[in-house]
Amino acid sequence: MALLTVPVVDLDAVTPRSRLITLDLRNDPLVFQPGQAVMVGAHGQSDRRPYSIASSPEQAVGTGRLELLVAVEPDGSLGANFGHAARGTTLDVEGPMGTFTLPADADAAWVLFVAGGTGIAPLRSMLDHLLRRRAAHRISLLYSARRADEFAFIRELEAHAAAGVLELHQTVTRDESASWIGRRGRIGRAHFEAVLHEPASTLCFVCGPDPLVDESAATLAALGVPGAQIRTESWGR
């Protein structure tokens, strides 16, 4: 795996509880597959933590930059792995790593992405890759967040939906405001029944907290998706 030392060139508050960190690759190519992650740590720090890459390989090549979607810690920081997390901060990035990736020869009619919170990051990388390749798959996304303002990349996703290249389904779990008119509640069977059109011909990618991933995988299997077509990635918190 390559080890790069790169600066943070942008840091955007894409939601109240997450930040999009943009790293300048400085003409150092990082070859990765959509869905993979990198290990990140403050420069010179031996401890590194994995973060999924939120940009597609095509975006990274075109811009010379890498994007990471990072959850804000309870203390308001991004954690020790990002130092003081400001523009100009230097980070050590090692990778790529991980097997949560698109198969090269997938022939499924549908691709279903299921995201919880910052679990949208690797799925965004896969989605952008598929759209740029003009893949024949029909693509849908089932995206869960605590509140309506916590859907990262939502304008981008809505634009894909408006263009007819993405079927977008959203649900909130803790938002009681009258302004939200979409679906509510944790992702469950009813959500999948609305979005799963051809279970036997659907390749599923699920990413998010452990409970969401475990329950989603079990529900997809119960609805007829073959186990080999359910790919998952989760984290403990």
KOLVEXMAR-595843 format. One record per residue (C-alpha): residue number from 1; residue in one letter; x, y, z. Coordinates in Angstrom, 3 decimals. Example, Ala and Ser with C-alpha at 12.3 -4.5 7.8 and 13.67 -1.06 7.14 Angstrom:
<nodes>
NODE resi resn       c1       c2       c3
NODE    1    A   12.300   -4.500    7.800
NODE    2    S   13.670   -1.060    7.140
</nodes>
This chain:
<nodes>
NODE resi resn       c1       c2       c3
NODE    1    M    0.000    0.000    0.000
NODE    2    A    1.167    3.500   -0.803
NODE    3    L    1.946    5.944    2.015
NODE    4    L    1.368    9.597    1.096
NODE    5    T    1.809   12.760    3.128
NODE    6    V   -0.772   15.244    1.886
NODE    7    P   -2.359   18.528    2.996
NODE    8    V   -5.992   19.249    3.744
NODE    9    V   -7.095   21.802    1.137
NODE   10    D  -10.753   22.063    2.076
NODE   11    L  -13.002   21.223    4.994
NODE   12    D  -16.754   21.632    4.497
NODE   13    A  -19.577   21.158    6.978
NODE   14    V  -21.800   19.106    4.676
NODE   15    T  -24.153   18.283    7.578
NODE   16    P  -24.243   19.353   11.242
NODE   17    R  -22.604   16.071   12.218
NODE   18    S  -20.134   15.447    9.390
NODE   19    R  -17.346   17.150    7.486
NODE   20    L  -16.085   16.591    3.962
NODE   21    I  -12.282   16.587    4.066
NODE   22    T  -10.564   17.234    0.731
NODE   23    L   -6.930   16.168    0.387
NODE   24    D   -4.504   17.345   -2.288
NODE   25    L   -2.760   14.295   -3.752
NODE   26    R    0.026   16.571   -5.100
NODE   27    N    0.311   14.647   -8.353
NODE   28    D    0.902   11.418   -6.394
NODE   29    P   -1.537    8.950   -7.984
NODE   30    L   -3.584    6.808   -5.653
NODE   31    V   -5.078    3.900   -7.558
NODE   32    F   -8.163    2.534   -5.805
NODE   33    Q  -11.472    0.831   -6.499
NODE   34    P  -14.842    2.436   -5.770
NODE   35    G  -15.802    1.588   -2.198
NODE   36    Q  -12.288    1.225   -0.816
NODE   37    A  -10.835    3.078    2.174
NODE   38    V   -7.564    4.619    3.292
NODE   39    M   -5.841    4.668    6.677
NODE   40    V   -5.497    8.247    7.937
NODE   41    G   -3.437    9.769   10.734
NODE   42    A   -1.895   13.107   11.655
NODE   43    H    1.534   13.450   10.037
NODE   44    G    4.123   11.437   11.935
NODE   45    Q    1.525    9.699   14.076
NODE   46    S    1.845    5.911   14.105
NODE   47    D   -1.822    5.293   14.839
NODE   48    R   -4.069    5.470   11.771
NODE   49    R   -7.772    4.806   11.322
NODE   50    P   -9.646    3.668    8.200
NODE   51    Y  -11.978    6.069    6.378
NODE   52    S  -13.943    5.240    3.265
NODE   53    I  -13.136    7.287    0.172
NODE   54    A  -16.154    9.398   -0.792
NODE   55    S  -14.943   10.302   -4.281
NODE   56    S  -14.764    7.968   -7.253
NODE   57    P  -11.458    7.020   -8.905
NODE   58    E  -12.494    9.147  -11.886
NODE   59    Q  -13.048   12.184   -9.658
NODE   60    A   -9.672   11.670   -7.979
NODE   61    V   -7.880   11.492  -11.321
NODE   62    G   -9.735   14.500  -12.713
NODE   63    T   -9.219   16.786   -9.718
NODE   64    G   -6.026   15.425   -8.179
NODE   65    R   -7.888   15.325   -4.875
NODE   66    L   -9.362   12.774   -2.509
NODE   67    E  -12.538   13.291   -0.460
NODE   68    L  -13.347   11.736    2.920
NODE   69    L  -16.631   12.100    4.797
NODE   70    V  -15.877   12.183    8.515
NODE   71    A  -18.315   12.093   11.426
NODE   72    V  -17.925   14.776   14.082
NODE   73    E  -16.944   13.413   17.499
NODE   74    P  -19.072   14.161   20.601
NODE   75    D  -16.527   16.821   21.634
NODE   76    G  -16.958   18.614   18.288
NODE   77    S  -13.616   17.505   16.862
NODE   78    L  -12.843   15.058   14.080
NODE   79    G  -10.644   12.981   16.360
NODE   80    A   -6.917   12.682   16.917
NODE   81    N   -6.322   11.181   13.482
NODE   82    F   -6.968   14.572   11.868
NODE   83    G   -4.858   16.730   14.185
NODE   84    H   -6.422   20.174   14.544
NODE   85    A   -8.376   19.547   11.327
NODE   86    A   -7.958   22.792    9.404
NODE   87    R   -6.889   23.779    5.914
NODE   88    G   -3.164   23.179    5.643
NODE   89    T   -3.103   20.344    8.173
NODE   90    T   -0.778   17.599    6.932
NODE   91    L   -1.985   14.014    7.105
NODE   92    D   -0.424   10.635    6.401
NODE   93    V   -2.630    8.541    4.138
NODE   94    E   -1.994    4.846    3.534
NODE   95    G   -3.900    2.674    1.127
NODE   96    P   -6.042    1.753   -0.538
NODE   97    M   -7.575   -1.077    1.450
NODE   98    G  -10.805   -3.068    1.706
NODE   99    T  -12.895   -5.502   -0.303
NODE  100    F  -16.219   -3.618   -0.164
NODE  101    T  -16.049   -2.911   -3.871
NODE  102    L  -18.012   -3.237   -7.083
NODE  103    P  -17.400   -6.550   -8.868
NODE  104    A  -15.856   -6.117  -12.284
NODE  105    D  -18.321   -8.422  -14.000
NODE  106    A  -21.632   -7.738  -12.220
NODE  107    D  -24.571   -8.579  -14.492
NODE  108    A  -27.433   -7.806  -12.079
NODE  109    A  -30.289   -5.735  -13.488
NODE  110    W  -30.419   -3.562  -10.360
NODE  111    V  -27.868   -2.152   -7.935
NODE  112    L  -29.307   -1.167   -4.552
NODE  113    F  -27.278    1.022   -2.211
NODE  114    V  -28.340    1.180    1.453
NODE  115    A  -26.700    3.862    3.599
NODE  116    G  -26.914    4.941    7.192
NODE  117    G  -25.325    8.287    8.127
NODE  118    T  -21.742    8.604    6.894
NODE  119    G  -22.105    5.136    5.363
NODE  120    I  -23.027    7.041    2.217
NODE  121    A  -19.312    7.739    1.581
NODE  122    P  -18.206    4.536   -0.210
NODE  123    L  -21.596    4.249   -1.897
NODE  124    R  -21.199    7.726   -3.379
NODE  125    S  -17.861    6.587   -4.827
NODE  126    M  -19.533    3.532   -6.384
NODE  127    L  -22.506    5.530   -7.658
NODE  128    D  -20.367    8.159   -9.367
NODE  129    H  -18.242    5.425  -10.937
NODE  130    L  -21.293    3.597  -12.321
NODE  131    L  -22.843    6.773  -13.705
NODE  132    R  -19.624    7.832  -15.409
NODE  133    R  -19.289    4.372  -16.952
NODE  134    R  -22.926    4.534  -18.098
NODE  135    A  -23.482    1.108  -16.608
NODE  136    A  -26.570   -0.779  -17.722
NODE  137    H  -27.725   -1.360  -14.146
NODE  138    R  -30.738    0.468  -12.807
NODE  139    I  -29.650    2.073   -9.551
NODE  140    S  -31.535    2.825   -6.355
NODE  141    L  -30.495    4.268   -3.005
NODE  142    L  -32.164    3.822    0.364
NODE  143    Y  -30.635    6.429    2.690
NODE  144    S  -31.299    6.793    6.427
NODE  145    A  -30.302    9.742    8.610
NODE  146    R  -31.301   10.970   12.022
NODE  147    R  -32.703   14.279   10.755
NODE  148    A  -33.521   15.892    7.435
NODE  149    D  -30.426   18.122    7.537
NODE  150    E  -28.091   15.136    7.996
NODE  151    F  -28.244   13.721    4.461
NODE  152    A  -24.763   14.295    3.037
NODE  153    F  -24.469   15.005   -0.712
NODE  154    I  -28.246   15.352   -0.912
NODE  155    R  -28.303   18.041   -3.636
NODE  156    E  -26.054   15.875   -5.778
NODE  157    L  -28.233   12.814   -5.174
NODE  158    E  -31.414   14.746   -5.893
NODE  159    A  -29.912   15.927   -9.184
NODE  160    H  -29.224   12.317  -10.163
NODE  161    A  -32.806   11.416   -9.240
NODE  162    A  -34.184   14.341  -11.267
NODE  163    A  -32.118   13.176  -14.261
NODE  164    G  -33.721    9.749  -13.994
NODE  165    V  -30.489    7.850  -13.317
NODE  166    L  -31.121    7.167   -9.627
NODE  167    E  -34.173    6.060   -7.673
NODE  168    L  -33.778    7.881   -4.347
NODE  169    H  -35.545    6.863   -1.119
NODE  170    Q  -34.917    8.630    2.203
NODE  171    T  -36.040    8.072    5.770
NODE  172    V  -35.381    9.950    9.018
NODE  173    T  -35.256    8.328   12.434
NODE  174    R  -35.379   11.227   14.900
NODE  175    D  -36.816   14.204   13.041
NODE  176    E  -40.298   15.148   14.293
NODE  177    S  -40.479   18.481   12.463
NODE  178    A  -43.496   19.165   10.264
NODE  179    S  -41.202   20.348    7.458
NODE  180    W  -40.122   16.769    6.689
NODE  181    I  -42.732   15.110    4.484
NODE  182    G  -40.775   12.007    3.563
NODE  183    R  -40.651    8.596    5.191
NODE  184    R  -39.819    8.124    8.858
NODE  185    G  -38.432    5.340   10.982
NODE  186    R  -35.484    2.999   10.905
NODE  187    I  -34.910    1.141    7.683
NODE  188    G  -37.078   -1.965    7.787
NODE  189    R  -39.062   -4.385    5.692
NODE  190    A  -41.576   -1.806    4.439
NODE  191    H  -38.757    0.423    3.169
NODE  192    F  -37.192   -2.469    1.279
NODE  193    E  -40.487   -3.578   -0.197
NODE  194    A  -40.819   -0.092   -1.717
NODE  195    V  -37.375   -0.074   -3.282
NODE  196    L  -36.615   -3.721   -4.069
NODE  197    H  -38.092   -4.497   -7.486
NODE  198    E  -36.344   -7.683   -8.625
NODE  199    P  -34.748   -9.358   -5.580
NODE  200    A  -33.094  -12.184   -7.483
NODE  201    S  -31.528   -9.704   -9.943
NODE  202    T  -30.387   -7.058   -7.445
NODE  203    L  -26.836   -6.536   -6.213
NODE  204    C  -26.946   -4.851   -2.788
NODE  205    F  -24.348   -2.761   -0.967
NODE  206    V  -25.114   -1.853    2.648
NODE  207    C  -22.946    0.507    4.727
NODE  208    G  -23.557    2.105    8.116
NODE  209    P  -23.758    1.294   11.827
NODE  210    D  -23.768   -2.380   12.858
NODE  211    P  -27.504   -2.660   13.681
NODE  212    L  -28.573   -1.125   10.370
NODE  213    V  -26.241   -3.374    8.406
NODE  214    D  -27.199   -6.574   10.233
NODE  215    E  -30.937   -5.912   10.019
NODE  216    S  -30.752   -4.816    6.383
NODE  217    A  -28.822   -7.906    5.315
NODE  218    A  -31.292  -10.179    7.084
NODE  219    T  -34.301   -8.406    5.572
NODE  220    L  -32.855   -8.451    2.068
NODE  221    A  -32.243  -12.172    2.361
NODE  222    A  -35.792  -12.733    3.655
NODE  223    L  -37.147  -10.820    0.650
NODE  224    G  -35.338  -13.088   -1.791
NODE  225    V  -31.968  -11.472   -2.493
NODE  226    P  -29.338  -14.245   -2.775
NODE  227    G  -26.722  -14.063   -0.030
NODE  228    A  -23.886  -13.767   -2.530
NODE  229    Q  -25.476  -10.563   -3.836
NODE  230    I  -25.508   -8.786   -0.451
NODE  231    R  -22.258   -6.927    0.304
NODE  232    T  -21.867   -5.154    3.652
NODE  233    E  -19.562   -2.834    5.564
NODE  234    S  -20.223   -1.595    9.085
NODE  235    W  -18.696    0.050   12.122
NODE  236    G  -19.326   -0.307   15.818
NODE  237    R  -20.514    3.157   16.752
</nodes>
